[in-house]
């Protein structure tokens, strides 16, 4: 369990939890792997008189299997390979093991993460994953741990029904730095319901006013011609390309909370509050080339913004995407991730 983390073969995020991990490994205690509960994996031990056998069920009469089950953490320690067809050498096992990323709470760093490393090293002589991302605990608005006895639990199904699953997802992501507890309340979720409504209104305005550009961009909707951008649209699109690059790097480096926050602020405070307001007189004006340039800009950014937001708010973005006059994929969930062009074409 020690060597993979020490060598960097397994990276723990945030890094300071490595100290906690090493403390556990340096102070190991005996582990009772049996439980007297009615569910779980039954211990593979059989008895007959004075004989004991461990492993597969023995042949012959008179054998009695142990009635206890394996400790939950023991069983789930096999998760990374037992779910892929092990002990058979399956295609899934070849393709997906080791797992790239494990995401879990810091409170089970030893109870689950360390034991998965132990079990995989023992059974397969390899690591189970390359990166461990630890999130904090979700607490109530007063910072208390949620529990039935306190009556302060927010049921995800109730929250989704009241505010939408997208709002619940954003409330859990924004401000949620790795390894740090976060507070959540209905007020926070409600704020992101307003954001989902804002996205809907952004899309409705653009689809009503920019889906059919002026004749200078008559190739739309077969494909957005960014060569039609005038100076102002070029400037604005380059700013959006910078955002795309920043968000992509944040996600790749597991700054998920930061990526979500940047997209939230751009969509609401830059795109909606400033650029759409700036666009209204242009779209209502009589200058065809300026109008066409702004129309193509708005449609292009909307398309890319939906793709960037989709991992965080999959439902409202997919619904809007299905209303787009041109799409590069049947579903937003299978569309290609936006990549900066490195210059306008």
Backbone torsions as a table, in degrees:
resi	resn	phi	psi	omega
1	UNK	NA	-25.3	-173.2
2	UNK	-80.8	-48.2	-170.5
3	UNK	-60.7	-44.2	-177.2
4	UNK	-60.0	-36.6	179.7
5	UNK	-78.5	-39.4	177.7
6	UNK	-61.8	-39.3	-176.7
7	UNK	-79.6	-13.4	-177.1
8	UNK	89.0	2.4	176.5
9	UNK	-63.1	-31.8	173.2
10	UNK	-119.2	125.7	-179.4
11	UNK	-105.6	131.4	177.9
12	UNK	-104.9	128.9	177.8
13	UNK	-117.2	124.9	-1.0
14	UNK	-75.7	155.2	-169.9
15	UNK	-63.3	-29.4	-176.0
16	UNK	-66.4	-14.0	176.9
17	UNK	-75.8	-9.4	174.2
18	UNK	-62.7	-35.3	178.2
19	UNK	-62.3	-42.6	176.8
20	UNK	-62.3	-42.7	179.5
21	UNK	-60.1	-49.4	-179.0
22	UNK	-63.2	-33.6	178.1
23	UNK	-63.2	-42.6	178.7
24	UNK	-62.6	-47.6	-175.3
25	UNK	-66.6	-32.9	179.7
26	UNK	-78.4	-6.8	-178.3
27	UNK	-134.7	51.7	-176.1
28	UNK	-67.3	146.0	176.1
29	UNK	-123.9	160.6	176.8
30	UNK	-58.4	148.0	-175.8
31	UNK	-125.1	115.1	175.4
32	UNK	-78.3	114.3	-173.8
33	UNK	-94.5	7.8	179.4
34	UNK	-109.4	152.8	177.3
35	UNK	-137.6	144.2	177.4
36	UNK	-97.9	67.9	178.5
37	UNK	-129.4	158.8	-169.5
38	UNK	-84.6	-12.6	179.8
39	UNK	-118.0	161.2	179.3
40	UNK	119.7	-178.5	178.6
41	UNK	-79.1	122.2	-178.4
42	UNK	-71.3	138.7	-176.9
43	UNK	-62.9	128.1	-176.5
44	UNK	-82.2	60.9	178.3
45	UNK	-125.9	130.9	-178.6
46	UNK	-121.3	146.3	-178.1
47	UNK	-125.1	142.9	170.8
48	UNK	-150.1	107.2	-174.5
49	UNK	57.6	-118.2	-178.5
50	UNK	-95.3	-0.3	-177.4
51	UNK	-86.9	144.8	175.4
52	UNK	-134.9	133.7	175.3
53	UNK	-132.2	144.1	-177.8
54	UNK	-122.7	134.0	178.7
55	UNK	127.5	-133.9	179.3
56	UNK	-73.3	156.7	-178.3
57	UNK	-59.4	128.7	-179.3
58	UNK	-73.4	154.3	176.3
59	UNK	-83.5	162.0	179.0
60	UNK	98.9	169.0	-176.9
61	UNK	-91.5	159.9	170.3
62	UNK	90.0	2.6	179.2
63	UNK	-86.6	138.8	178.1
64	UNK	-122.2	127.9	-179.8
65	UNK	-82.3	144.8	175.4
66	UNK	-55.9	138.2	-175.6
67	UNK	-84.6	-13.4	-179.2
68	UNK	-76.1	162.0	175.0
69	UNK	-108.8	162.0	175.6
70	UNK	-73.1	145.0	174.1
71	UNK	-52.8	140.7	-177.7
72	UNK	-54.8	-42.1	-177.7
73	UNK	-69.3	-30.0	175.8
74	UNK	-64.6	-49.7	-178.5
75	UNK	-63.0	-47.1	-176.6
76	UNK	-73.2	-13.5	174.2
77	UNK	-65.4	-18.4	178.9
78	UNK	-89.9	3.9	-166.7
79	UNK	-57.4	-44.9	-170.7
80	UNK	-63.8	-24.6	179.8
81	UNK	-116.3	-26.9	-178.8
82	UNK	-67.8	-24.4	179.6
83	UNK	-81.7	-6.4	-174.6
84	UNK	-109.4	17.3	175.7
85	UNK	98.5	-2.1	176.7
86	UNK	-55.3	139.9	15.3
87	UNK	-87.9	2.7	176.2
88	UNK	-73.7	148.4	179.9
89	UNK	-87.5	76.1	-173.2
90	UNK	-82.7	166.1	177.0
91	UNK	-63.9	-38.7	178.3
92	UNK	-62.1	-41.8	179.4
93	UNK	-62.7	-42.7	-179.8
94	UNK	-65.3	-36.9	-175.8
95	UNK	-80.4	-36.8	-165.5
96	UNK	-116.1	7.3	178.2
97	UNK	-123.2	130.8	1.3
98	UNK	-68.3	152.8	173.5
99	UNK	-67.8	146.7	-178.6
100	UNK	-74.0	-51.8	-173.0
101	UNK	-133.9	132.5	169.7
102	UNK	-111.0	126.5	178.0
103	UNK	-116.1	124.6	-179.2
104	UNK	-159.4	177.6	-179.1
105	UNK	-81.7	148.6	-178.8
106	UNK	-65.3	-21.4	-176.2
107	UNK	-71.7	-12.9	177.2
108	UNK	-117.3	28.2	177.6
109	UNK	-55.4	-44.9	179.1
110	UNK	-85.7	-42.4	-172.7
111	UNK	-65.7	-27.6	-178.6
112	UNK	-123.1	-54.5	-174.2
113	UNK	-59.7	-53.4	-178.2
114	UNK	-61.8	-36.0	-177.1
115	UNK	-76.2	-28.9	172.3
116	UNK	-66.4	-40.5	177.0
117	UNK	-62.6	-44.4	179.0
118	UNK	-58.7	-52.5	-174.4
119	UNK	-65.9	-37.9	-179.0
120	UNK	-71.4	-41.2	176.6
121	UNK	-61.4	-41.3	-177.8
122	UNK	-68.5	-46.3	-173.4
123	UNK	-82.2	-33.1	-171.9
124	UNK	-122.3	-9.3	-178.3
125	UNK	59.1	39.9	177.1
126	UNK	-151.4	175.1	179.1
127	UNK	-89.2	154.1	-179.3
128	UNK	-85.1	-26.0	-177.1
129	UNK	-158.8	166.1	-177.8
130	UNK	-105.0	-22.4	-179.0
131	UNK	-137.7	137.9	175.2
132	UNK	-118.1	117.5	178.0
133	UNK	-105.0	117.3	-176.7
134	UNK	-102.2	120.2	173.0
135	UNK	-94.2	163.9	177.7
136	UNK	-85.0	-177.8	176.4
137	UNK	-83.6	145.3	175.8
138	UNK	-91.5	118.6	-177.3
139	UNK	-112.1	169.5	179.6
140	UNK	-79.6	-178.1	-174.4
141	UNK	-62.6	-22.5	178.7
142	UNK	-93.9	3.2	179.5
143	UNK	85.2	9.4	-179.6
144	UNK	-87.3	148.5	175.0
145	UNK	-67.1	137.0	-178.6
146	UNK	-72.6	134.3	179.5
147	UNK	-153.3	154.5	179.0
148	UNK	-64.7	-36.8	-177.2
149	UNK	-65.3	-34.9	177.9
150	UNK	-80.4	-19.6	-178.9
151	UNK	68.9	28.1	-176.2
152	UNK	-111.2	22.1	-179.3
153	UNK	-80.9	136.9	171.3
154	UNK	-101.1	111.3	-179.3
155	UNK	-73.7	121.1	-178.4
156	UNK	-55.5	-35.3	179.7
157	UNK	-67.6	-40.0	177.5
158	UNK	-66.5	-41.8	179.8
159	UNK	-64.2	-42.8	179.6
160	UNK	-64.1	-38.9	179.5
161	UNK	-67.6	-33.7	-175.8
162	UNK	-84.9	-40.3	-173.4
163	UNK	-120.6	-12.8	-176.4
164	UNK	99.9	143.3	-179.2
165	UNK	-65.0	-33.7	179.6
166	UNK	-62.1	-42.6	-179.9
167	UNK	-64.4	-40.4	178.9
168	UNK	-63.9	-41.0	179.9
169	UNK	-62.8	-48.1	-178.7
170	UNK	-63.3	-39.0	179.6
171	UNK	-63.4	-30.1	179.9
172	UNK	-84.3	-17.7	-176.3
173	UNK	-97.1	-50.8	-175.5
174	UNK	-65.9	127.8	-180.0
175	UNK	83.0	3.2	-176.5
176	UNK	-99.0	82.6	178.8
177	UNK	-74.0	148.1	-176.0
178	UNK	-60.5	138.1	176.0
179	UNK	74.9	6.8	-177.1
180	UNK	-118.8	131.4	177.7
181	UNK	-63.9	148.4	178.7
182	UNK	-131.4	152.1	176.8
183	UNK	-99.5	144.0	177.9
184	UNK	-138.5	146.6	179.1
185	UNK	-147.5	168.4	178.3
186	UNK	-63.0	-31.6	179.3
187	UNK	-62.7	-40.3	178.9
188	UNK	-65.6	-43.7	179.0
189	UNK	-63.4	-40.3	-179.9
190	UNK	-59.7	-36.6	178.8
191	UNK	-61.2	-35.4	179.9
192	UNK	-84.0	-17.0	168.3
193	UNK	-65.9	-39.7	176.3
194	UNK	-62.3	-35.8	179.0
195	UNK	-66.8	-40.7	176.5
196	UNK	-60.9	-40.6	176.8
197	UNK	-64.0	-37.5	178.7
198	UNK	-62.7	-42.7	177.2
199	UNK	-60.4	-41.2	179.5
200	UNK	-62.3	-42.7	-179.7
201	UNK	-69.3	-37.3	175.5
202	UNK	-58.2	-50.4	-177.3
203	UNK	-63.7	-41.3	-179.0
204	UNK	-62.1	-42.4	179.1
205	UNK	-63.2	-45.8	-176.7
206	UNK	-67.6	-43.3	-179.2
207	UNK	-66.4	-29.4	178.3
208	UNK	-79.2	-26.0	-171.8
209	UNK	-117.5	-9.1	-174.8
210	UNK	-133.8	0.0	-177.6
211	UNK	-72.0	-21.0	179.1
212	UNK	-125.2	80.8	-176.9
213	UNK	-63.7	167.3	178.9
214	UNK	-63.4	169.0	-171.7
215	UNK	-59.8	-24.7	179.6
216	UNK	-62.7	-21.4	178.8
217	UNK	-120.0	41.3	-173.1
218	UNK	-64.2	-12.8	176.9
219	UNK	-69.9	-19.4	173.9
220	UNK	-71.7	138.0	13.2
221	UNK	-95.2	17.3	179.1
222	UNK	-67.0	-19.1	177.5
223	UNK	170.1	135.1	-179.1
224	UNK	-68.5	122.3	-179.6
225	UNK	-96.2	94.1	-177.5
226	UNK	-71.0	-10.6	175.2
227	UNK	-65.0	-14.9	179.0
228	UNK	-80.6	-9.3	-178.0
229	UNK	-61.1	134.1	171.0
230	UNK	-87.9	-178.4	-171.3
231	UNK	-55.5	-45.6	-177.4
232	UNK	-64.9	-43.7	-180.0
233	UNK	-66.6	-35.3	176.2
234	UNK	-62.0	-44.0	179.2
235	UNK	-61.6	-46.4	-178.3
236	UNK	-67.0	-38.5	-178.4
237	UNK	-70.1	-35.5	176.2
238	UNK	-64.0	-35.2	175.2
239	UNK	-65.0	-40.1	178.3
240	UNK	-67.8	-35.9	176.9
241	UNK	-62.8	-36.8	176.3
242	UNK	-63.2	-43.2	176.5
243	UNK	-60.5	-44.6	179.2
244	UNK	-57.1	-44.9	-179.9
245	UNK	-64.5	-44.8	-179.1
246	UNK	-62.7	-45.3	-178.7
247	UNK	-64.3	-41.2	179.3
248	UNK	-61.5	-45.1	179.1
249	UNK	-64.4	-42.3	179.0
250	UNK	-58.6	-43.5	-179.7
251	UNK	-67.8	-44.4	-179.1
252	UNK	-62.6	-30.1	-179.3
253	UNK	-100.6	15.9	172.5
254	UNK	65.9	27.3	170.3
255	UNK	-94.5	62.1	-173.1
256	UNK	-61.9	-43.4	-178.8
257	UNK	-60.3	-37.2	-178.2
258	UNK	-72.7	-39.9	177.2
259	UNK	-60.3	-45.1	-179.8
260	UNK	-63.5	-41.7	-179.1
261	UNK	-65.5	-40.6	179.0
262	UNK	-63.8	-41.9	179.5
263	UNK	-67.0	-39.0	177.6
264	UNK	-59.7	-49.5	-176.9
265	UNK	-68.3	-36.4	178.3
266	UNK	-67.2	-49.1	-175.9
267	UNK	-60.7	-43.8	-175.1
268	UNK	-85.4	-55.2	-168.5
269	UNK	-88.1	-21.2	178.0
270	UNK	-102.7	-56.9	-174.4
271	UNK	-70.4	-50.0	-176.8
272	UNK	-77.4	-52.4	-173.2
273	UNK	-70.9	-34.0	-174.5
274	UNK	-107.6	-57.5	-170.3
275	UNK	-71.0	-39.6	178.2
276	UNK	-68.8	-38.7	176.2
277	UNK	-64.2	-39.6	176.6
278	UNK	-64.4	-30.8	-175.7
279	UNK	-77.3	-25.0	-172.8
280	UNK	-57.9	-49.6	178.4
281	UNK	-67.9	-29.9	178.3
282	UNK	-66.7	-45.0	-179.3
283	UNK	-69.4	-26.8	179.1
284	UNK	-89.1	-6.3	-176.1
285	UNK	-80.1	179.5	-175.8
286	UNK	-103.3	-4.5	-178.7
287	UNK	-83.4	105.3	-171.9
288	UNK	-62.2	-42.6	-176.1
289	UNK	-67.3	-40.3	178.3
290	UNK	-65.9	-40.8	179.3
291	UNK	-64.1	-44.1	-179.4
292	UNK	-64.2	-41.9	179.3
293	UNK	-60.5	-43.3	-179.3
294	UNK	-70.5	-36.7	178.7
295	UNK	-62.2	-47.3	-179.9
296	UNK	-64.7	-38.4	177.6
297	UNK	-60.8	-48.1	-177.8
298	UNK	-63.3	-43.4	-179.6
299	UNK	-66.7	-39.4	-179.1
300	UNK	-65.7	-45.8	-179.1
301	UNK	-67.8	-39.8	177.6
302	UNK	-58.8	-46.2	179.5
303	UNK	-58.0	-47.1	-177.2
304	UNK	-73.0	-36.0	179.6
305	UNK	-64.8	-39.2	176.7
306	UNK	-60.2	-40.0	-179.7
307	UNK	-68.0	-39.1	179.3
308	UNK	-68.8	-35.7	-178.2
309	UNK	-83.1	-16.5	-172.5
310	UNK	-56.4	-41.4	178.7
311	UNK	-61.7	-25.3	-177.4
312	UNK	-93.9	-36.3	-176.8
313	UNK	-133.6	74.2	-170.1
314	UNK	-69.5	-26.7	-171.2
315	UNK	-82.3	-51.4	-179.0
316	UNK	-68.1	-35.9	179.9
317	UNK	-67.9	-38.7	177.5
318	UNK	-65.6	-40.8	179.7
319	UNK	-62.4	-43.7	178.4
320	UNK	-66.0	-42.0	-177.6
321	UNK	-59.0	-35.6	179.7
322	UNK	-67.0	-15.8	178.2
323	UNK	-93.7	-4.1	-178.6
324	UNK	-68.8	140.8	-178.4
325	UNK	-70.0	-22.9	176.1
326	UNK	-139.8	137.5	-177.5
327	UNK	-136.8	146.6	177.3
328	UNK	-97.3	7.6	175.8
329	UNK	-157.2	156.1	179.7
330	UNK	-65.4	-39.0	179.3
331	UNK	-125.5	145.7	178.4
332	UNK	-60.7	-35.0	-177.4
333	UNK	-64.4	-17.4	178.0
334	UNK	-111.0	3.8	179.5
335	UNK	-72.9	155.7	179.9
336	UNK	-72.2	145.0	177.7
337	UNK	-67.9	136.7	180.0
338	UNK	-62.5	136.6	175.9
339	UNK	-123.5	134.5	176.4
340	UNK	-55.5	137.7	-175.5
341	UNK	-79.0	-17.2	-177.0
342	UNK	72.6	24.8	-178.0
343	UNK	137.1	143.8	-175.7
344	UNK	-78.5	138.1	176.2
345	UNK	-100.6	NA	NA
